[in-house]
Every structure is written in structure tokens, then in C-alpha cells.
Amino acid sequence: MSDYIDCAHFLPGHPTCGTLHGHTYKVEITIQGQVKGGMVVDFADLKEGLRGVLAHYDHRSWNDSLEYPSVENICELLSAKLKDRLLFPFTLRVWEGDGKWAETDSSERDA
């Protein structure tokens, strides 16, 4: 499942990305778990959880939440927030435009 948000950011000290600019971020989540009652999770519940987290950041600056808002750090932040809401392992991929992305696996953070 995926959703989109629009956010601004700048990377302090970065020669190209050091000035304020924005992106449309695609946020993809892949769930892992046992099928019970025909599904792992109802997509409506998954969408509600994802949108609940993303709504806090949409049309805002990542710099208000992260010291260095690289796509890697954005992915880690969103993954941590989702982990508080989801009761099963998942993989999160955050796309910063076309062809640039970072990915986290929630089960790896527990190891």
C-alpha cells in the first residue's frame, strides 16, 4: 500500500540541497504476518494508520522534526511512528521524487 505527502526541507551544509525546497514523497508499506480470516490486516485499517502518521508531516517542513532530514532519516522517523501503531512487522520505503528512496524493516530494529 502507498500514499503521498508533500513536504519541504533543506539539508544543512549540503552544496545542492542546502536551500529550502520541496518534494512529493511516496510512502510505501509492505506488511508481514500470518493470514487470519483471509487477510493479514484490513487495508482500511492499514491506510488509517499510515495516513494518521503522515498527516502530521504533510505540507510542513521536515526540518521542524529532524536535524538533518535526509530521506534515510525521514524513513527512520516514519517507521518509528508507524511501529507505535502497527502490531506486525512491516517494511517501509520512502521515495523522494523519482528513483531516490530509502527503506527500513521494522523487524530489524528489534534485533
C-alpha positions in Angstrom: 0.0 0.0 0.0 1.2 3.5 -0.6 0.3 7.2 0.0 1.8 10.6 -0.9 2.7 13.7 1.1 4.2 17.0 0.1 6.9 18.4 2.3 9.7 21.0 2.3 13.2 20.6 3.7 16.8 21.6 3.4 19.9 19.7 4.3 22.2 21.9 6.4 25.6 22.3 4.8 24.7 20.4 1.7 26.0 22.1 -1.5 22.9 21.4 -3.6 20.1 20.6 -1.1 21.1 23.3 1.5 18.4 25.7 0.5 14.7 25.2 1.2 12.9 23.1 -1.4 10.1 20.6 -1.6 9.3 17.1 -2.8 6.3 14.9 -3.2 7.1 11.8 -1.1 5.7 8.4 -1.9 5.5 6.3 1.2 5.0 2.5 0.6 4.4 0.0 3.3 4.6 -3.8 2.9 3.2 -5.9 5.7 4.4 -9.2 7.0 2.3 -11.7 9.0 0.1 -14.7 9.2 -3.1 -14.7 7.2 -6.1 -14.9 9.7 -9.6 -14.8 8.5 -8.5 -14.4 4.9 -6.1 -11.4 5.4 -3.1 -10.2 7.4 -4.7 -6.9 8.0 -7.7 -5.0 6.6 -6.3 -2.4 4.1 -8.7 0.2 5.5 -7.1 -0.2 9.0 -3.6 -0.1 7.4 -4.5 3.0 5.4 -5.9 4.7 8.5 -2.7 4.0 10.4 -0.4 5.3 7.6 -2.5 8.4 7.0 -2.6 9.1 10.7 1.2 9.3 10.8 1.6 11.1 7.5 -1.0 13.8 8.3 1.3 15.2 11.0 4.0 15.9 8.3 2.1 16.8 5.2 2.6 20.3 3.8 5.2 21.1 6.5 9.0 21.2 6.8 10.9 18.1 7.8 13.4 20.4 9.4 10.8 21.0 12.2 11.1 17.3 13.1 14.6 16.3 12.1 18.0 18.0 12.5 19.2 16.5 9.1 16.1 15.5 7.1 17.7 13.2 4.5 15.3 10.6 3.0 17.1 8.0 5.2 16.3 9.9 8.4 12.7 10.6 7.2 12.2 6.9 6.6 13.5 6.0 10.1 11.3 8.6 11.7 8.1 7.4 9.9 9.0 3.8 10.6 9.3 4.5 14.3 6.0 6.4 14.4 4.2 3.5 12.5 5.7 0.9 14.8 3.8 2.6 17.6 0.6 2.0 15.7 1.1 -1.4 13.9 1.2 -4.7 15.7 3.0 -6.7 13.0 6.3 -6.4 11.1 6.5 -4.2 8.1 8.9 -2.7 5.5 8.7 1.0 4.8 10.0 2.6 1.7 10.1 6.4 1.3 10.6 7.8 -2.2 11.9 11.4 -2.6 11.0 12.1 -6.1 11.7 9.6 -8.9 14.4 7.0 -8.4 15.6 8.1 -4.9 14.4 6.2 -1.9 15.3 4.7 1.5 13.9 1.6 3.2 13.6 0.3 6.7 12.5 -3.1 8.0 10.7 -2.8 11.4 11.8 -6.3 12.5 15.5 -5.4 12.1 15.2 -2.7 14.7 14.3 -5.2 17.3 17.3 -7.4 16.8 
